[in-house]
């Protein structure tokens, strides 16, 4: 059995072109597999896909209803507090909305939250207890806590 992985995270968006521009401004590279209906953005070992919110609901055989707080966040881990601040400023300049400015966290790290143009929440964080492997992937400790 292979290890569980998340290969693609698909965000349902209201304006594909606007969201595409937003994520490009944050440095995501567009894959040639993209077309006028779906955008694939390269992000290390995970692909971020942008797809029409209504089409995504239709594909999942569900209703497209406003969710408010969806109890899901996406996180990008930085190698320093300064990098969190840099990413946060870059996202704000690209059109994100600050939800919680970067600040010291009770658990010993540093993080802030923002919302993309469709209100998907992103946490930009520095966790001094996490390390990255030679490929830039988060290297969590093995074994049980």
Buried (B, 14 or more C-beta within 10 A) or exposed (E): EEEEEEEEBBBBBEBBEBBBEBBBBBEBEBEEEBEEEBBBBEBEEBBBBBBBBEBBBEEEEEEBEEEEEEEEEBEBBBEEBEBBBBBBEBBEEBBBEEBEEBEEBEEEBBBBBBBBBBBBBBBBBBBEEBEEEEEEEEEEEEEEE
